[in-house]
Amino acid sequence: MEVSITEFRRQIFTLANQALDGEDVWFTHKGRRIKVVPEGQSASRLSRIAPVEIINPESPDLLDAGRKAEMMVEIEKAWEKDWESL
């Protein structure tokens, strides 16, 4: 939902509840769009991604549980960095 700043002021509590419920709430002020996001929600974008395990059967590293865990940490850091840049 996108509204003007005036409409946002009129409906601030309704729009805040919609944002808390996970809906996109945008308002426009001086020609710029502003998105209302509850605190902590932006960090959870990564948690909403469905995990997919991709296995290369020829990779000996996947047989080592310790190495596999290290690789997953490295991959997740790269994902988080990519998501933060959005």
Contacts in CASP RR format, 6 or more apart in sequence:
PFRMAT RR
TARGET T0000
AUTHOR 0000-0000-0000
METHOD contacts of the structure
MODEL  1
MEVSITEFRRQIFTLANQALDGEDVWFTHKGRRIKVVPEGQSASRLSRIA
PVEIINPESPDLLDAGRKAEMMVEIEKAWEKDWESL
1 15 0 8 1.000
1 18 0 8 1.000
1 23 0 8 1.000
1 24 0 8 1.000
1 25 0 8 1.000
1 26 0 8 1.000
2 26 0 8 1.000
2 27 0 8 1.000
2 28 0 8 1.000
2 33 0 8 1.000
3 11 0 8 1.000
3 15 0 8 1.000
3 26 0 8 1.000
3 27 0 8 1.000
3 28 0 8 1.000
4 27 0 8 1.000
4 28 0 8 1.000
5 27 0 8 1.000
5 28 0 8 1.000
5 29 0 8 1.000
7 27 0 8 1.000
8 15 0 8 1.000
8 27 0 8 1.000
15 25 0 8 1.000
15 27 0 8 1.000
15 36 0 8 1.000
16 25 0 8 1.000
16 36 0 8 1.000
18 25 0 8 1.000
19 25 0 8 1.000
19 36 0 8 1.000
19 37 0 8 1.000
19 38 0 8 1.000
20 38 0 8 1.000
22 38 0 8 1.000
22 41 0 8 1.000
24 35 0 8 1.000
25 35 0 8 1.000
25 36 0 8 1.000
26 33 0 8 1.000
26 34 0 8 1.000
26 35 0 8 1.000
26 36 0 8 1.000
27 33 0 8 1.000
27 34 0 8 1.000
27 36 0 8 1.000
28 34 0 8 1.000
45 83 0 8 1.000
46 76 0 8 1.000
46 79 0 8 1.000
46 80 0 8 1.000
46 83 0 8 1.000
49 79 0 8 1.000
55 62 0 8 1.000
56 62 0 8 1.000
61 67 0 8 1.000
61 68 0 8 1.000
61 71 0 8 1.000
62 68 0 8 1.000
END
